[in-house]
Amino acid sequence: NADTVGLFLTLGGDRAYLYGYEPNEVISESPCTWGNNMLFGVGEGGRIKFRTATYYGARLLTEEWARPSDARLEVFPAASDILDRQGQPLVTAYSLRRPDGHWSLLLINKDPLKSWDVDVKILDRQTGDSSRLRLPADFYQYSRAQYAWQPERERGHPLRDLAPAHTVLPPGAASNVRLPPYSLTIVSEK
């Protein structure tokens, strides 16, 4: 979902929507495994029983990456040179410039097995000069350390259900960022 939203905005889309706000059940649609593209698992009386990874991903995108939500944000191209054997990106990057001139980056590690270290640079396309992020910056990560799913057919549920990790990258911190396997990372200048 996050990669789709980032690409959609980069290609000129101006707003994205998510369907499925109501709690839902885990289902099996042949030939797939059990699951559902939902924010919440349903409990008794239609109440929320648990949150899913989609919920946390949507919150990261709307509350940390694309903020402020009531202002016009500029979308800029971003790239990664980390590719698989077929030349497809294992790490994707999406960048927004906020009205205050600060950058907000979405970094997605699609590699299921390997952490990747990335060196974040901002390229001025007119001059060809590159610069580093201005620190301090908010740093959010969401990975297996925060969320794990227990597959039990229609009774599937989260084993670990934590909010994304948050820290602040202080002035003088290295520009390298470690991306855990299958993770979302937001780096947003303060």
Backbone as JSON Lines, residues from 0, in Angstrom:
{"i":0,"aa":"N","n":[0.81,-1.19,0.0],"ca":[0.0,0.0,0.0],"c":[0.86,1.26,0.0]}
{"i":1,"aa":"A","n":[1.89,1.31,0.84],"ca":[2.74,2.5,0.93],"c":[3.46,2.75,-0.39]}
{"i":2,"aa":"D","n":[3.98,1.7,-1.01],"ca":[4.68,1.84,-2.29],"c":[3.72,2.35,-3.36]}
{"i":3,"aa":"T","n":[2.5,1.85,-3.37],"ca":[1.5,2.28,-4.34],"c":[1.18,3.76,-4.16]}
{"i":4,"aa":"V","n":[1.0,4.21,-2.93],"ca":[0.7,5.62,-2.67],"c":[1.88,6.5,-3.09]}
{"i":5,"aa":"G","n":[3.09,6.12,-2.72],"ca":[4.26,6.9,-3.09],"c":[4.41,7.03,-4.59]}
{"i":6,"aa":"L","n":[4.25,5.92,-5.32],"ca":[4.37,5.94,-6.77],"c":[3.24,6.76,-7.4]}
{"i":7,"aa":"F","n":[2.03,6.58,-6.91],"ca":[0.88,7.32,-7.41],"c":[1.11,8.83,-7.31]}
{"i":8,"aa":"L","n":[1.57,9.29,-6.16],"ca":[1.83,10.73,-5.98],"c":[2.98,11.2,-6.87]}
{"i":9,"aa":"T","n":[4.02,10.38,-6.99],"ca":[5.17,10.74,-7.84],"c":[4.75,10.88,-9.3]}
{"i":10,"aa":"L","n":[3.79,10.07,-9.73],"ca":[3.33,10.11,-11.12],"c":[2.28,11.19,-11.37]}
{"i":11,"aa":"G","n":[1.98,12.01,-10.35],"ca":[1.08,13.14,-10.55],"c":[-0.25,13.05,-9.84]}
{"i":12,"aa":"G","n":[-0.55,11.95,-9.18],"ca":[-1.79,11.88,-8.41],"c":[-1.78,12.93,-7.31]}
{"i":13,"aa":"D","n":[-2.96,13.46,-6.99],"ca":[-2.96,14.53,-5.98],"c":[-3.6,14.13,-4.66]}
{"i":14,"aa":"R","n":[-4.24,12.99,-4.59],"ca":[-4.75,12.48,-3.31],"c":[-5.06,11.0,-3.47]}
{"i":15,"aa":"A","n":[-4.86,10.29,-2.38],"ca":[-5.1,8.85,-2.38],"c":[-6.11,8.51,-1.29]}
{"i":16,"aa":"Y","n":[-6.84,7.45,-1.5],"ca":[-7.86,7.03,-0.54],"c":[-7.64,5.58,-0.17]}
{"i":17,"aa":"L","n":[-8.08,5.22,1.0],"ca":[-8.01,3.84,1.47],"c":[-9.41,3.36,1.73]}
{"i":18,"aa":"Y","n":[-9.76,2.23,1.15],"ca":[-11.07,1.64,1.39],"c":[-10.93,0.61,2.51]}
{"i":19,"aa":"G","n":[-11.93,0.52,3.35],"ca":[-11.95,-0.52,4.36],"c":[-11.67,-0.01,5.76]}
{"i":20,"aa":"Y","n":[-12.34,1.05,6.16],"ca":[-12.12,1.6,7.5],"c":[-12.79,0.77,8.6]}
{"i":21,"aa":"E","n":[-13.84,0.04,8.24],"ca":[-14.55,-0.73,9.25],"c":[-13.78,-2.01,9.6]}
{"i":22,"aa":"P","n":[-13.92,-2.5,10.83],"ca":[-13.28,-3.77,11.18],"c":[-13.79,-4.88,10.26]}
{"i":23,"aa":"N","n":[-12.92,-5.83,9.95],"ca":[-13.29,-6.89,9.02],"c":[-12.72,-8.21,9.51]}
{"i":24,"aa":"E","n":[-13.07,-9.27,8.81],"ca":[-12.63,-10.61,9.19],"c":[-11.56,-11.12,8.24]}
{"i":25,"aa":"V","n":[-10.77,-12.04,8.73],"ca":[-9.76,-12.7,7.91],"c":[-10.49,-13.71,7.04]}
{"i":26,"aa":"I","n":[-10.22,-13.67,5.72],"ca":[-10.91,-14.55,4.78],"c":[-9.91,-15.29,3.91]}
{"i":27,"aa":"S","n":[-10.39,-16.3,3.22],"ca":[-9.57,-17.04,2.26],"c":[-10.18,-16.87,0.88]}
{"i":28,"aa":"E","n":[-9.39,-16.32,-0.04],"ca":[-9.82,-16.22,-1.43],"c":[-8.85,-17.03,-2.26]}
{"i":29,"aa":"S","n":[-9.34,-18.1,-2.82],"ca":[-8.51,-19.02,-3.58],"c":[-7.86,-18.28,-4.73]}
{"i":30,"aa":"P","n":[-6.63,-18.51,-5.06],"ca":[-5.69,-19.47,-4.48],"c":[-4.77,-18.84,-3.43]}
{"i":31,"aa":"C","n":[-5.16,-17.73,-2.86],"ca":[-4.31,-17.03,-1.89],"c":[-4.38,-17.67,-0.5]}
{"i":32,"aa":"T","n":[-3.52,-17.18,0.36],"ca":[-3.58,-17.59,1.76],"c":[-4.63,-16.74,2.47]}
{"i":33,"aa":"W","n":[-4.84,-17.0,3.72],"ca":[-5.82,-16.25,4.51],"c":[-5.33,-14.83,4.76]}
{"i":34,"aa":"G","n":[-6.25,-13.86,4.7],"ca":[-5.9,-12.48,4.97],"c":[-7.04,-11.55,4.59]}
{"i":35,"aa":"N","n":[-6.76,-10.28,4.54],"ca":[-7.72,-9.27,4.11],"c":[-7.0,-7.93,4.13]}
{"i":36,"aa":"N","n":[-7.3,-7.07,3.18],"ca":[-6.71,-5.74,3.16],"c":[-7.56,-4.84,4.06]}
{"i":37,"aa":"M","n":[-7.27,-4.88,5.34],"ca":[-8.11,-4.19,6.32],"c":[-7.23,-3.47,7.33]}
{"i":38,"aa":"L","n":[-7.81,-2.47,7.96],"ca":[-7.12,-1.75,9.02],"c":[-7.26,-2.45,10.36]}
{"i":39,"aa":"F","n":[-8.43,-3.05,10.59],"ca":[-8.74,-3.64,11.89],"c":[-9.37,-5.01,11.73]}
{"i":40,"aa":"G","n":[-9.05,-5.91,12.66],"ca":[-9.75,-7.18,12.76],"c":[-11.01,-6.97,13.57]}
{"i":41,"aa":"V","n":[-12.07,-7.71,13.22],"ca":[-13.35,-7.53,13.88],"c":[-13.48,-8.46,15.09]}
{"i":42,"aa":"G","n":[-14.06,-7.92,16.15],"ca":[-14.33,-8.68,17.36],"c":[-15.82,-8.77,17.6]}
{"i":43,"aa":"E","n":[-16.19,-9.09,18.82],"ca":[-17.6,-9.22,19.18],"c":[-18.33,-7.9,18.97]}
{"i":44,"aa":"G","n":[-19.55,-8.01,18.45],"ca":[-20.38,-6.83,18.25],"c":[-19.86,-5.89,17.18]}
{"i":45,"aa":"G","n":[-18.96,-6.37,16.32],"ca":[-18.41,-5.53,15.26],"c":[-17.34,-4.56,15.73]}
{"i":46,"aa":"R","n":[-16.91,-4.71,16.96],"ca":[-15.88,-3.81,17.52],"c":[-14.49,-4.23,17.05]}
{"i":47,"aa":"I","n":[-13.57,-3.29,17.17],"ca":[-12.18,-3.56,16.79],"c":[-11.57,-4.54,17.79]}
{"i":48,"aa":"K","n":[-11.02,-5.63,17.24],"ca":[-10.34,-6.63,18.07],"c":[-8.83,-6.41,18.05]}
{"i":49,"aa":"F","n":[-8.3,-6.04,16.86],"ca":[-6.86,-5.78,16.73],"c":[-6.62,-4.86,15.55]}
{"i":50,"aa":"R","n":[-5.44,-4.24,15.54],"ca":[-5.0,-3.41,14.43],"c":[-4.09,-4.25,13.54]}
{"i":51,"aa":"T","n":[-4.07,-3.92,12.26],"ca":[-3.21,-4.64,11.32],"c":[-2.04,-3.77,10.9]}
{"i":52,"aa":"A","n":[-1.11,-4.37,10.18],"ca":[0.04,-3.62,9.67],"c":[-0.41,-2.48,8.75]}
{"i":53,"aa":"T","n":[-1.51,-2.69,8.02],"ca":[-2.04,-1.65,7.14],"c":[-2.41,-0.4,7.94]}
{"i":54,"aa":"Y","n":[-2.97,-0.59,9.11],"ca":[-3.34,0.54,9.98],"c":[-2.1,1.37,10.31]}
{"i":55,"aa":"Y","n":[-1.05,0.7,10.77],"ca":[0.15,1.44,11.16],"c":[0.82,2.09,9.96]}
{"i":56,"aa":"G","n":[0.83,1.4,8.82],"ca":[1.4,1.99,7.61],"c":[0.64,3.24,7.18]}
{"i":57,"aa":"A","n":[-0.69,3.17,7.22],"ca":[-1.51,4.32,6.84],"c":[-1.27,5.5,7.79]}
{"i":58,"aa":"R","n":[-1.14,5.22,9.07],"ca":[-0.86,6.29,10.03],"c":[0.5,6.92,9.78]}
{"i":59,"aa":"L","n":[1.5,6.1,9.47],"ca":[2.83,6.65,9.17],"c":[2.77,7.59,7.97]}
{"i":60,"aa":"L","n":[2.1,7.15,6.91],"ca":[2.04,7.98,5.71],"c":[1.27,9.27,5.94]}
{"i":61,"aa":"T","n":[0.14,9.2,6.62],"ca":[-0.71,10.38,6.75],"c":[-0.31,11.31,7.89]}
{"i":62,"aa":"E","n":[0.27,10.77,8.95],"ca":[0.58,11.6,10.11],"c":[2.05,11.99,10.22]}
{"i":63,"aa":"E","n":[2.94,11.26,9.57],"ca":[4.37,11.56,9.71],"c":[5.02,11.94,8.39]}
{"i":64,"aa":"W","n":[4.7,11.26,7.3],"ca":[5.34,11.55,6.03],"c":[4.67,12.74,5.34]}
{"i":65,"aa":"A","n":[3.39,12.65,5.07],"ca":[2.67,13.68,4.3],"c":[1.99,14.67,5.25]}
{"i":66,"aa":"R","n":[2.79,15.44,5.93],"ca":[2.23,16.43,6.86],"c":[2.84,17.79,6.57]}
{"i":67,"aa":"P","n":[2.14,18.86,6.81],"ca":[0.8,18.89,7.38],"c":[-0.24,18.48,6.34]}
{"i":68,"aa":"S","n":[-1.27,17.8,6.79],"ca":[-2.26,17.25,5.87],"c":[-3.16,18.32,5.26]}
{"i":69,"aa":"D","n":[-3.19,19.5,5.84],"ca":[-4.05,20.56,5.33],"c":[-3.29,21.55,4.43]}
{"i":70,"aa":"A","n":[-2.1,21.18,4.0],"ca":[-1.29,22.07,3.16],"c":[-0.87,21.36,1.88]}
{"i":71,"aa":"R","n":[-0.49,22.15,0.9],"ca":[-0.01,21.58,-0.36],"c":[1.45,21.17,-0.19]}
{"i":72,"aa":"L","n":[1.73,19.92,-0.51],"ca":[3.09,19.38,-0.42],"c":[3.63,19.19,-1.83]}
{"i":73,"aa":"E","n":[4.92,19.44,-2.01],"ca":[5.55,19.23,-3.31],"c":[6.16,17.84,-3.36]}
{"i":74,"aa":"V","n":[5.88,17.12,-4.43],"ca":[6.43,15.79,-4.63],"c":[7.65,15.91,-5.54]}
{"i":75,"aa":"F","n":[8.76,15.31,-5.14],"ca":[9.98,15.32,-5.94],"c":[10.4,13.89,-6.23]}
{"i":76,"aa":"P","n":[11.04,13.68,-7.39],"ca":[11.52,12.33,-7.69],"c":[12.58,11.89,-6.68]}
{"i":77,"aa":"A","n":[12.58,10.63,-6.37],"ca":[13.58,10.04,-5.49],"c":[13.97,8.69,-6.09]}
{"i":78,"aa":"A","n":[15.17,8.25,-5.81],"ca":[15.64,7.0,-6.42],"c":[16.52,6.24,-5.45]}
{"i":79,"aa":"S","n":[16.64,4.97,-5.73],"ca":[17.53,4.08,-5.0],"c":[18.27,3.23,-6.01]}
{"i":80,"aa":"D","n":[19.52,2.92,-5.71],"ca":[20.29,2.06,-6.62],"c":[20.4,0.63,-6.09]}
{"i":81,"aa":"I","n":[19.55,0.27,-5.14],"ca":[19.55,-1.09,-4.59],"c":[18.53,-1.9,-5.37]}
{"i":82,"aa":"L","n":[19.02,-2.84,-6.19],"ca":[18.17,-3.6,-7.11],"c":[18.33,-5.09,-6.89]}
{"i":83,"aa":"D","n":[17.31,-5.86,-7.31],"ca":[17.43,-7.32,-7.27],"c":[18.11,-7.79,-8.56]}
{"i":84,"aa":"R","n":[18.22,-9.09,-8.73],"ca":[18.93,-9.64,-9.9],"c":[18.23,-9.33,-11.22]}
{"i":85,"aa":"Q","n":[16.94,-9.05,-11.17],"ca":[16.19,-8.72,-12.37],"c":[16.17,-7.21,-12.64]}
{"i":86,"aa":"G","n":[16.87,-6.45,-11.81],"ca":[16.93,-5.0,-11.99],"c":[15.76,-4.24,-11.37]}
{"i":87,"aa":"Q","n":[14.94,-4.92,-10.59],"ca":[13.82,-4.27,-9.92],"c":[14.28,-3.7,-8.57]}
{"i":88,"aa":"P","n":[13.75,-2.56,-8.17],"ca":[14.18,-1.94,-6.91],"c":[13.81,-2.79,-5.69]}
{"i":89,"aa":"L","n":[14.79,-3.01,-4.83],"ca":[14.54,-3.63,-3.53],"c":[14.24,-2.57,-2.48]}
{"i":90,"aa":"V","n":[14.76,-1.38,-2.71],"ca":[14.48,-0.23,-1.85],"c":[13.9,0.86,-2.74]}
{"i":91,"aa":"T","n":[12.74,1.38,-2.34],"ca":[12.15,2.5,-3.06],"c":[12.13,3.71,-2.14]}
{"i":92,"aa":"A","n":[12.16,4.88,-2.76],"ca":[12.21,6.13,-2.0],"c":[11.23,7.12,-2.61]}
{"i":93,"aa":"Y","n":[10.58,7.88,-1.74],"ca":[9.63,8.91,-2.16],"c":[9.87,10.14,-1.31]}
{"i":94,"aa":"S","n":[9.89,11.31,-1.95],"ca":[10.23,12.53,-1.21],"c":[9.15,13.6,-1.37]}
{"i":95,"aa":"L","n":[8.91,14.28,-0.27],"ca":[7.99,15.41,-0.23],"c":[8.71,16.6,0.37]}
{"i":96,"aa":"R","n":[8.42,17.79,-0.18],"ca":[8.91,19.01,0.47],"c":[7.69,19.73,1.04]}
{"i":97,"aa":"R","n":[7.78,20.0,2.33],"ca":[6.69,20.64,3.05],"c":[6.7,22.14,2.79]}
{"i":98,"aa":"P","n":[5.61,22.83,3.15],"ca":[5.55,24.28,2.95],"c":[6.66,25.03,3.68]}
{"i":99,"aa":"D","n":[7.19,24.47,4.78],"ca":[8.28,25.13,5.51],"c":[9.64,24.89,4.86]}
{"i":100,"aa":"G","n":[9.67,24.18,3.71],"ca":[10.91,23.91,2.99],"c":[11.65,22.68,3.47]}
{"i":101,"aa":"H","n":[11.17,22.02,4.49],"ca":[11.81,20.81,5.01],"c":[11.38,19.58,4.21]}
{"i":102,"aa":"W","n":[12.29,18.6,4.16],"ca":[12.06,17.37,3.42],"c":[11.47,16.29,4.32]}
{"i":103,"aa":"S","n":[10.65,15.45,3.7],"ca":[10.11,14.27,4.36],"c":[10.26,13.11,3.39]}
{"i":104,"aa":"L","n":[10.95,12.07,3.82],"ca":[11.26,10.93,2.94],"c":[10.58,9.67,3.43]}
{"i":105,"aa":"L","n":[10.06,8.91,2.47],"ca":[9.52,7.58,2.72],"c":[10.47,6.59,2.06]}
{"i":106,"aa":"L","n":[11.04,5.69,2.86],"ca":[11.97,4.67,2.37],"c":[11.36,3.31,2.64]}
{"i":107,"aa":"I","n":[11.28,2.47,1.61],"ca":[10.66,1.16,1.74],"c":[11.67,0.09,1.36]}
{"i":108,"aa":"N","n":[11.98,-0.8,2.3],"ca":[12.82,-1.95,2.02],"c":[11.9,-3.13,1.71]}
{"i":109,"aa":"K","n":[11.89,-3.56,0.44],"ca":[11.03,-4.66,0.02],"c":[11.75,-6.0,0.07]}
{"i":110,"aa":"D","n":[13.0,-5.99,0.49],"ca":[13.77,-7.23,0.62],"c":[13.28,-7.97,1.87]}
{"i":111,"aa":"P","n":[12.8,-9.21,1.71],"ca":[12.26,-9.93,2.87],"c":[13.32,-10.46,3.82]}
{"i":112,"aa":"L","n":[14.59,-10.47,3.39],"ca":[15.63,-11.1,4.19],"c":[16.73,-10.18,4.68]}
{"i":113,"aa":"K","n":[17.02,-9.14,3.94],"ca":[18.23,-8.37,4.2],"c":[17.94,-6.93,4.62]}
{"i":114,"aa":"S","n":[18.68,-6.47,5.62],"ca":[18.7,-5.05,5.96],"c":[19.61,-4.34,4.96]}
{"i":115,"aa":"W","n":[19.28,-3.1,4.64],"ca":[20.09,-2.3,3.74],"c":[20.45,-0.99,4.42]}
{"i":116,"aa":"D","n":[21.7,-0.57,4.24],"ca":[22.14,0.74,4.69],"c":[22.06,1.68,3.49]}
{"i":117,"aa":"V","n":[21.37,2.79,3.67],"ca":[21.25,3.76,2.58],"c":[21.85,5.08,3.03]}
{"i":118,"aa":"D","n":[22.46,5.76,2.09],"ca":[23.04,7.08,2.33],"c":[22.09,8.09,1.7]}
{"i":119,"aa":"V","n":[21.42,8.86,2.53],"ca":[20.39,9.79,2.06],"c":[21.05,11.08,1.59]}
{"i":120,"aa":"K","n":[20.82,11.42,0.31],"ca":[21.34,12.67,-0.27],"c":[20.21,13.36,-1.0]}
{"i":121,"aa":"I","n":[20.27,14.68,-1.02],"ca":[19.3,15.48,-1.76],"c":[20.05,16.15,-2.9]}
{"i":122,"aa":"L","n":[19.61,15.92,-4.12],"ca":[20.27,16.42,-5.32],"c":[19.54,17.65,-5.84]}
{"i":123,"aa":"D","n":[20.28,18.72,-6.05],"ca":[19.75,19.91,-6.71],"c":[19.9,19.67,-8.21]}
{"i":124,"aa":"R","n":[18.8,19.44,-8.9],"ca":[18.86,19.08,-10.31],"c":[19.35,20.23,-11.19]}
{"i":125,"aa":"Q","n":[19.23,21.47,-10.72],"ca":[19.7,22.6,-11.51],"c":[21.21,22.74,-11.44]}
{"i":126,"aa":"T","n":[21.79,22.58,-10.25],"ca":[23.23,22.78,-10.1],"c":[24.01,21.47,-10.12]}
{"i":127,"aa":"G","n":[23.33,20.35,-9.86],"ca":[24.01,19.06,-9.77],"c":[24.64,18.82,-8.41]}
{"i":128,"aa":"D","n":[24.52,19.78,-7.5],"ca":[25.08,19.62,-6.15],"c":[24.16,18.74,-5.31]}
{"i":129,"aa":"S","n":[24.78,17.99,-4.4],"ca":[23.98,17.2,-3.46],"c":[24.24,17.69,-2.05]}
{"i":130,"aa":"S","n":[23.24,17.52,-1.21],"ca":[23.36,17.91,0.19],"c":[22.77,16.82,1.07]}
{"i":131,"aa":"R","n":[23.0,16.96,2.34],"ca":[22.47,16.01,3.33],"c":[21.17,16.56,3.91]}
{"i":132,"aa":"L","n":[20.44,15.69,4.57],"ca":[19.27,16.14,5.3],"c":[19.69,17.11,6.4]}
{"i":133,"aa":"R","n":[18.83,18.06,6.68],"ca":[19.08,18.97,7.8],"c":[18.6,18.27,9.07]}
{"i":134,"aa":"L","n":[19.52,18.14,9.99],"ca":[19.18,17.5,11.26],"c":[19.02,18.57,12.33]}
{"i":135,"aa":"P","n":[18.17,18.34,13.3],"ca":[17.55,17.08,13.68],"c":[16.41,16.69,12.73]}
{"i":136,"aa":"A","n":[16.1,15.39,12.75],"ca":[15.0,14.86,11.94],"c":[14.28,13.77,12.72]}
{"i":137,"aa":"D","n":[12.97,13.73,12.54],"ca":[12.2,12.61,13.11],"c":[12.48,11.37,12.29]}
{"i":138,"aa":"F","n":[12.61,10.25,12.98],"ca":[12.96,8.97,12.34],"c":[11.97,7.92,12.85]}
{"i":139,"aa":"Y","n":[11.14,7.43,11.95],"ca":[10.14,6.41,12.28],"c":[10.45,5.15,11.49]}
{"i":140,"aa":"Q","n":[10.33,4.0,12.14],"ca":[10.48,2.73,11.43],"c":[9.4,1.77,11.87]}
{"i":141,"aa":"Y","n":[8.96,0.98,10.87],"ca":[7.95,-0.04,11.11],"c":[8.41,-1.31,10.41]}
{"i":142,"aa":"S","n":[8.62,-2.36,11.19],"ca":[9.15,-3.61,10.63],"c":[8.68,-4.78,11.5]}
{"i":143,"aa":"R","n":[9.3,-5.92,11.3],"ca":[8.99,-7.1,12.11],"c":[9.23,-6.89,13.6]}
{"i":144,"aa":"A","n":[10.07,-5.94,13.93],"ca":[10.31,-5.64,15.35],"c":[9.05,-5.1,16.02]}
{"i":145,"aa":"Q","n":[8.15,-4.5,15.23],"ca":[6.92,-3.93,15.79],"c":[5.69,-4.8,15.52]}
{"i":146,"aa":"Y","n":[5.71,-5.6,14.45],"ca":[4.49,-6.32,14.07],"c":[4.82,-7.71,13.55]}
{"i":147,"aa":"A","n":[4.09,-8.69,14.04],"ca":[4.22,-10.07,13.54],"c":[2.83,-10.69,13.51]}
{"i":148,"aa":"W","n":[2.55,-11.43,12.46],"ca":[1.24,-12.04,12.25],"c":[1.3,-13.53,12.57]}
{"i":149,"aa":"Q","n":[0.3,-14.01,13.28],"ca":[0.15,-15.44,13.56],"c":[-0.89,-15.99,12.59]}
{"i":150,"aa":"P","n":[-0.46,-16.76,11.57],"ca":[-1.43,-17.28,10.61],"c":[-2.18,-18.49,11.21]}
{"i":151,"aa":"E","n":[-3.45,-18.32,11.46],"ca":[-4.29,-19.41,11.96],"c":[-5.6,-19.43,11.19]}
{"i":152,"aa":"R","n":[-5.48,-19.45,9.85],"ca":[-6.65,-19.45,8.98],"c":[-7.58,-18.3,9.36]}
{"i":153,"aa":"E","n":[-8.85,-18.55,9.6],"ca":[-9.79,-17.47,9.93],"c":[-9.56,-16.87,11.31]}
{"i":154,"aa":"R","n":[-8.73,-17.5,12.12],"ca":[-8.42,-16.96,13.45],"c":[-7.04,-16.28,13.48]}
{"i":155,"aa":"G","n":[-6.49,-15.98,12.31],"ca":[-5.21,-15.27,12.25],"c":[-5.28,-13.96,13.02]}
{"i":156,"aa":"H","n":[-4.16,-13.6,13.64],"ca":[-4.14,-12.41,14.49],"c":[-2.69,-11.97,14.71]}
{"i":157,"aa":"P","n":[-2.49,-10.74,15.16],"ca":[-1.12,-10.29,15.44],"c":[-0.56,-10.96,16.69]}
{"i":158,"aa":"L","n":[0.69,-11.39,16.59],"ca":[1.44,-11.86,17.76],"c":[2.09,-10.67,18.46]}
{"i":159,"aa":"R","n":[2.54,-9.73,17.64],"ca":[3.17,-8.51,18.14],"c":[2.47,-7.35,17.42]}
{"i":160,"aa":"D","n":[2.03,-6.37,18.17],"ca":[1.18,-5.31,17.64],"c":[1.6,-3.98,18.27]}
{"i":161,"aa":"L","n":[2.79,-3.5,17.88],"ca":[3.34,-2.28,18.47],"c":[3.3,-1.14,17.46]}
{"i":162,"aa":"A","n":[3.26,0.07,17.96],"ca":[3.33,1.25,17.1],"c":[4.73,1.34,16.48]}
{"i":163,"aa":"P","n":[4.87,2.08,15.37],"ca":[6.2,2.27,14.78],"c":[7.17,2.85,15.8]}
{"i":164,"aa":"A","n":[8.43,2.45,15.67],"ca":[9.49,2.98,16.54],"c":[9.78,4.42,16.12]}
{"i":165,"aa":"H","n":[10.04,5.28,17.09],"ca":[10.34,6.68,16.81],"c":[11.56,7.12,17.6]}
{"i":166,"aa":"T","n":[12.41,7.85,16.92],"ca":[13.55,8.49,17.57],"c":[13.82,9.79,16.81]}
{"i":167,"aa":"V","n":[14.72,10.58,17.32],"ca":[15.13,11.81,16.64],"c":[16.6,11.67,16.28]}
{"i":168,"aa":"L","n":[16.9,11.89,14.99],"ca":[18.3,11.91,14.55],"c":[18.87,13.27,14.94]}
{"i":169,"aa":"P","n":[19.86,13.31,15.81],"ca":[20.37,14.59,16.3],"c":[21.29,15.26,15.29]}
{"i":170,"aa":"P","n":[21.53,16.56,15.44],"ca":[22.51,17.23,14.59],"c":[23.85,16.5,14.68]}
{"i":171,"aa":"G","n":[24.5,16.34,13.54],"ca":[25.79,15.66,13.51],"c":[25.69,14.16,13.32]}
{"i":172,"aa":"A","n":[24.47,13.6,13.31],"ca":[24.32,12.16,13.11],"c":[24.73,11.79,11.69]}
{"i":173,"aa":"A","n":[25.13,10.55,11.5],"ca":[25.51,10.07,10.17],"c":[24.29,10.11,9.25]}
{"i":174,"aa":"S","n":[24.54,10.3,7.97],"ca":[23.43,10.34,7.02],"c":[23.0,8.95,6.57]}
{"i":175,"aa":"N","n":[23.76,7.92,6.98],"ca":[23.37,6.56,6.64],"c":[22.19,6.12,7.49]}
{"i":176,"aa":"V","n":[21.26,5.43,6.86],"ca":[20.07,4.93,7.54],"c":[19.98,3.43,7.28]}
{"i":177,"aa":"R","n":[19.8,2.64,8.32],"ca":[19.64,1.19,8.18],"c":[18.16,0.87,8.04]}
{"i":178,"aa":"L","n":[17.83,0.14,6.96],"ca":[16.45,-0.26,6.7],"c":[16.3,-1.75,6.97]}
{"i":179,"aa":"P","n":[15.54,-2.15,7.99],"ca":[15.34,-3.57,8.26],"c":[14.59,-4.25,7.11]}
{"i":180,"aa":"P","n":[14.65,-5.58,7.01],"ca":[13.88,-6.28,5.98],"c":[12.39,-5.93,6.07]}
{"i":181,"aa":"Y","n":[11.74,-5.87,4.92],"ca":[10.3,-5.58,4.84],"c":[9.9,-4.46,5.79]}
{"i":182,"aa":"S","n":[10.4,-3.26,5.53],"ca":[10.14,-2.17,6.48],"c":[9.76,-0.87,5.78]}
{"i":183,"aa":"L","n":[9.07,-0.03,6.55],"ca":[8.78,1.35,6.16],"c":[9.59,2.25,7.07]}
{"i":184,"aa":"T","n":[10.23,3.26,6.49],"ca":[10.99,4.24,7.27],"c":[10.6,5.63,6.8]}
{"i":185,"aa":"I","n":[10.35,6.51,7.75],"ca":[10.09,7.92,7.47],"c":[11.21,8.72,8.11]}
{"i":186,"aa":"V","n":[11.84,9.59,7.32],"ca":[12.82,10.54,7.84],"c":[12.29,11.92,7.48]}
{"i":187,"aa":"S","n":[12.01,12.71,8.48],"ca":[11.36,14.0,8.27],"c":[12.1,15.09,9.02]}
{"i":188,"aa":"E","n":[12.66,16.04,8.24],"ca":[13.39,17.14,8.87],"c":[12.48,17.9,9.82]}
{"i":189,"aa":"K","n":[13.05,18.32,10.95],"ca":[12.27,19.1,11.94],"c":[12.31,20.58,11.59]}
